[in-house]
Amino acid sequence: MNTYDFQNNLQKAALKPAFGLWCCIEIVRLYLGIHGTHKSNVPNMVSFVLLTLFPQVLLVLYVGFFQECVVTADKFLGGTLLGFLMMEICLGVDSLRVWAKLRTVEYSTNVKKSTVWKSS
């Protein structure tokens, strides 16, 4: 098995932790997305979108494009994963807008019912 000799020691030290962090965050991110979608849970969906936007996109950019030894497969798979992440961000934000409107209507309806009930 051939090994790559890194020219930059910082790249050598950062690659394994970046990949490990990406794997750990991905598990939590997917759990929050699935739980948030099935239960229409707004806080979990917000966490899903934020974890997708900040650490995941940056880690995929590093692992896919900015590490020292980048092969063609890294570029292709990194670009594909970035495309899916961007799609998840767009769909997640759109879902959050819809859910926020629904929660607002539910809240105002409950306030009106409780106000009518108390005044009677």
N, C-alpha and C positions, 0 to 999 in steps of 0.2 A: 504494500500500500504506500503510495507516494504521499508525502506531506509537503505542505507549502511553507516556505521560509519567509516569514513576514519581514518586510523592510522597516516597518514602524512598530515599535513595541506597544504603543498605545492601541493600535489596531488589533494586535494580538491579544491584548488584555481585555478589550471591549467586546469582541465578537461573541464569545461564549456567554457572558452575562446578558448581552443584548438579546441573544436568541432564547436564553432561559427565561428572561423577563417577558419576552413576547409570548412564549408558550403559557406561562402562568397567567398573564393578563387575559389571554385569549379565552381560557377556560372560564374565568370570572365574567368576562364580557358576554360570552355566549349564554351563560346561565342567566344573567340579568336581562338579556334581550328576549330569551324564551319566556322567562317568568313574567316579564313586563308585558309581552304581547298577549300571552294567554289570559292573564288576569286583568288586562287593561290597567296595569299599575304604572302610573305616571312617574313616580320617583325611580323605579327600576329602569324605565325607558330612558329617562334623562341620564342616569348613570351609564347605560349602554352607549348612548350617543357620545357622551363625553369621553368614555374610555376608548371608543372608536376613533374619535377625533384627535385626542392628544397623544397618548403613548403609542397606540397601534400604528397610526399613519407614520409617525416619526421613526418607529422601529422598523417598519417595512421599508421605508425609504433607505434607511441605513443598511439593512441586511440585503436588500435587493439591488441597490445602486451605488452606495458610497463606501462599502467595505473595500479593502485593498485588493483582494482577489475576487473579481466579479466575472462570472462566466455567463454565457448566453442564456442558459437556463435560469440563472438568478434574475436577469433583466426581464425575461418573459414572464416568469412566475411572479416576480415582484410587481410588474405592471398589471398583471391580471388581478392580483390580490388588492392592489390599490384601487382598481376599477370597482371591485366588489365592495371595498370599504367605503368608497365615495357613494355608491348606490345605497348602502346601508345607512349612511348619514342622511342622505336626501329623503329616503323613505321613512326613517325614524323621526326626523324633524317634522315631516308632513303628518305622520300619525300623531305626534305630540300636539300639533296645532288642532287637529280634529278632536282629540281627547280633551284638550283644554276647553274648547268650546262646549263640548258635551258636559263637562264637569261644571262649567259656569252656569249652563241652563239648569242642570240638576240642583245646584246650590240656590239659584234664584227662585226656582219652583218650590223648594223646601222652605225657604225664608217666607215666601208669600203664603204657603200653607200654614206655617206656624204663626204668622201674623194674623191671619184670618181666624185661626183656631183660638188664639189668645183674646182677640177682640170680641168673640161671640159670647 
